[in-house]
Amino acid sequence: MKQLTMQQTADYLEAATITNTHDAGHAVTHTGTNAAGVPFVLVNDYTGQTVVTEAM
């Protein structure tokens, strides 16, 4: 799991294929495949902090 800045988050999502987005009110979760074809889960909370985890 790694933390991303807002710019890194924007760049990551722009290059990704998002298959599902869930807004829980306090956080938004995106799942999909990144630019390298690796499945990921990205969570952005209401404070703007983002973490992403990728499958190996």
Residue frames as a rotation matrix with the C-alpha (Angstrom) as fourth column:
MET 1
0.590 0.807 0.000 0.00
0.807 -0.590 0.000 0.00
0.000 0.000 -1.000 0.00
LYS 2
-0.600 -0.800 -0.022 1.36
0.799 -0.600 0.018 3.43
-0.028 -0.007 1.000 -0.83
GLN 3
0.235 0.630 -0.740 0.16
0.526 -0.723 -0.449 6.96
-0.818 -0.284 -0.501 -0.29
LEU 4
-0.253 -0.236 0.938 -0.28
0.946 -0.264 0.189 9.33
0.203 0.935 0.290 -3.23
THR 5
-0.803 0.031 -0.595 -0.40
0.119 -0.970 -0.212 13.10
-0.584 -0.241 0.775 -3.52
MET 6
0.240 0.949 -0.206 -3.42
-0.036 -0.203 -0.979 14.70
-0.970 0.242 -0.015 -5.17
GLN 7
0.187 -0.243 -0.952 -1.45
-0.938 -0.331 -0.100 15.13
-0.290 0.912 -0.290 -8.43
GLN 8
-0.856 -0.517 -0.009 -0.24
-0.505 0.833 0.224 11.52
-0.109 0.197 -0.974 -8.34
THR 9
-0.441 0.789 0.429 -3.83
0.210 0.555 -0.805 10.39
-0.873 -0.265 -0.411 -7.74
ALA 10
0.448 0.611 -0.653 -5.10
-0.453 -0.474 -0.755 12.38
-0.771 0.634 0.064 -10.71
ASP 11
-0.185 -0.622 -0.761 -2.35
-0.982 0.092 0.163 11.01
-0.031 0.778 -0.628 -12.97
TYR 12
-0.897 -0.157 0.414 -2.91
-0.228 0.965 -0.129 7.43
-0.379 -0.210 -0.901 -11.74
LEU 13
-0.138 0.949 0.284 -6.66
0.223 0.309 -0.925 7.53
-0.965 -0.064 -0.254 -12.35
GLU 14
0.316 0.214 -0.924 -6.31
-0.736 -0.559 -0.382 9.26
-0.598 0.801 -0.019 -15.72
ALA 15
-0.424 -0.607 -0.672 -4.20
-0.890 0.417 0.185 6.36
0.168 0.677 -0.717 -17.01
ALA 16
-0.875 0.078 0.478 -6.29
-0.170 0.875 -0.453 3.61
-0.454 -0.478 -0.752 -15.36
THR 17
-0.494 0.813 -0.307 -9.36
-0.215 0.228 0.950 1.69
0.842 0.535 0.063 -16.43
ILE 18
-0.801 0.279 0.530 -11.84
-0.566 -0.065 -0.822 2.02
-0.195 -0.958 0.210 -13.58
THR 19
-0.728 0.537 -0.426 -14.35
0.143 0.727 0.672 -0.84
0.670 0.428 -0.606 -13.32
ASN 20
0.271 0.834 -0.481 -16.14
0.774 0.109 0.624 0.21
0.573 -0.541 -0.616 -10.12
THR 21
-0.719 -0.383 0.580 -16.49
-0.042 -0.809 -0.586 3.32
0.694 -0.446 0.565 -7.96
HIS 22
0.157 0.749 -0.644 -18.13
0.799 0.287 0.528 3.35
0.580 -0.597 -0.554 -4.55
ASP 23
-0.453 -0.205 0.868 -18.84
-0.219 -0.918 -0.331 6.58
0.864 -0.340 0.371 -2.63
ALA 24
-0.189 0.313 -0.931 -19.27
0.815 0.579 0.030 5.79
0.548 -0.753 -0.365 1.07
GLY 25
0.837 0.524 0.159 -19.68
0.379 -0.764 0.523 9.45
0.395 -0.378 -0.837 2.05
HIS 26
0.800 -0.597 -0.061 -16.41
-0.264 -0.442 0.857 9.66
-0.539 -0.670 -0.511 3.95
ALA 27
-0.377 -0.921 0.093 -14.30
-0.312 0.221 0.924 7.93
-0.872 0.319 -0.371 1.27
VAL 28
0.661 0.456 -0.596 -14.41
-0.716 0.144 -0.684 7.06
-0.226 0.878 0.421 -2.42
THR 29
-0.093 -0.646 0.757 -13.08
-0.189 0.758 0.624 3.69
-0.977 -0.085 -0.193 -3.52
HIS 30
0.467 0.133 -0.874 -12.06
-0.880 -0.027 -0.474 2.93
-0.086 0.991 0.104 -7.11
THR 31
0.075 -0.474 0.877 -11.18
-0.044 0.877 0.478 -0.52
-0.996 -0.074 0.045 -8.41
GLY 32
0.907 0.216 -0.361 -9.84
-0.359 -0.051 -0.932 -1.40
-0.220 0.975 0.031 -11.82
THR 33
0.541 -0.762 0.357 -6.68
0.815 0.580 0.003 -1.96
-0.209 0.289 0.934 -13.80
ASN 34
0.400 -0.455 -0.796 -3.78
-0.037 -0.875 0.482 0.50
-0.916 -0.164 -0.367 -13.88
ALA 35
0.571 -0.197 -0.797 -1.77
-0.786 -0.412 -0.461 1.55
-0.238 0.890 -0.390 -16.94
ALA 36
-0.533 -0.839 -0.109 0.51
-0.845 0.521 0.123 -1.50
-0.046 0.158 -0.986 -16.53
GLY 37
-0.099 0.600 -0.794 -2.48
-0.485 0.667 0.565 -3.86
0.869 0.441 0.225 -16.52
VAL 38
-0.837 -0.261 -0.481 -2.27
0.283 0.544 -0.789 -4.57
0.468 -0.797 -0.382 -12.78
PRO 39
0.238 0.967 -0.095 -5.51
0.551 -0.054 0.833 -4.72
0.800 -0.250 -0.545 -10.74
PHE 40
-0.842 -0.524 0.125 -5.74
0.228 -0.557 -0.798 -2.04
0.488 -0.644 0.589 -8.04
VAL 41
0.384 0.855 -0.349 -7.89
0.866 -0.202 0.458 -0.61
0.321 -0.478 -0.817 -5.26
LEU 42
-0.712 -0.554 0.431 -7.55
0.406 -0.826 -0.391 3.14
0.573 -0.103 0.813 -4.62
VAL 43
0.280 0.778 -0.562 -9.19
0.947 -0.128 0.295 4.88
0.157 -0.615 -0.773 -1.65
ASN 44
-0.656 -0.362 0.663 -9.48
0.280 -0.932 -0.231 8.65
0.701 0.034 0.712 -1.36
ASP 45
-0.262 0.573 -0.776 -10.90
0.964 0.113 -0.243 9.97
-0.052 -0.811 -0.582 1.92
TYR 46
0.675 0.709 0.207 -12.72
0.714 -0.697 0.060 13.21
0.187 0.107 -0.977 2.71
THR 47
0.619 -0.525 -0.584 -9.47
0.085 -0.694 0.715 14.91
-0.781 -0.492 -0.385 3.76
GLY 48
0.771 -0.295 -0.564 -7.90
-0.636 -0.320 -0.702 14.28
0.026 0.900 -0.435 0.34
GLN 49
-0.238 -0.867 0.438 -5.55
-0.796 0.433 0.423 11.52
-0.556 -0.248 -0.793 1.48
THR 50
0.659 0.413 -0.628 -5.16
-0.730 0.551 -0.404 8.69
0.179 0.725 0.665 -0.98
VAL 51
-0.273 -0.711 0.648 -3.79
-0.602 0.652 0.461 5.16
-0.750 -0.265 -0.606 -0.69
VAL 52
0.471 0.348 -0.810 -3.50
-0.856 0.403 -0.324 2.58
0.213 0.846 0.488 -3.43
THR 53
-0.125 -0.488 0.864 -2.82
-0.456 0.801 0.386 -1.13
-0.881 -0.346 -0.323 -3.30
GLU 54
0.174 0.063 -0.983 -1.96
-0.977 0.136 -0.164 -3.20
0.123 0.989 0.085 -6.35
ALA 55
0.933 0.143 0.331 -2.06
-0.175 0.982 0.069 -6.94
-0.315 -0.123 0.941 -7.00
MET 56
0.007 -0.998 0.068 1.28
-0.495 0.056 0.867 -8.61
-0.869 -0.040 -0.494 -7.45
